Amino acid sequence: MRTHYEILEVTSSASRAEIRRAFRRKLLCYHPDKRISYENNAFSEIQVAWNVLKNVELRSLYDESLRLKQCHENDVIHEEIKVSDMEYVPVDEYTKGFTYKCRCSGEYQLEYADAELLQSGQVKNMVISCNYCSSCLQVSL
């Protein structure tokens, strides 16, 4: 199954403006009024992709689900932990977050805003990467 990024032919780091241009370009190509053969499925895929990627919150959740899927497929999730297993620390002078030591002596870092998404129930779990090695953790409430 293709991702929304693949459907719109943009990278996952594309800006909203780039995604919007790609959406309009694809929409013109696949619009039912412009096509001789009707590919309604392609047209609706484009609309769904745009509806998710144009919304900052939905895009963030979608990106997280892609990372989780990729980690599960590649078997790189080292451990599954709870936020309560992490240490609450200041990240810089303005923000706080959570850290968890990796077996390589690096750290997994979870921003406070992401922890709030978990606590509010908007997200069931998150995958975070070690800042040193390629291991991932799945964090849940």
C-alpha positions, 0 to 999 in steps of 0.5 A: 500500500502506498503512503500519502507521500508516495501518492502525492509524490513528495518527500516526508520532509516536504513543506505544506506549500510543496504538498499543496502544489503536488496535490493540485498537480495530481488533482488536475491529472486525475480529476474525473472531468479531465480524464477519459478513463475514470480512475475514481480510486486514484482521485479519492486517494489524492484527496485523502492524502491531502486531507491528512497531510495539510493538517499539522496534527493529522500529519504528525499522527500519520508520520508517527504511525509510519515510523511505528510500522517501519520499526515493526517491519524492520524489527528494530524496536528494542524495547516497549516502555511506559512514560513512567519508566522515563526520567523527567528532565529539562531539555533546555531552558524553556522546555522539559521532556523525558529521557531513557538510557539506551544499551549503547549509552545513548539516550531516547528523548521524548518531548513533553508535548509528545508525552501530553499526546500520549496522556490525552489519549490522542496517540496510543503509543510512539516510537522514538529513536536513540540519539546515538544508535539505530535502536527504537523504543515504543513508548506508551502511557 
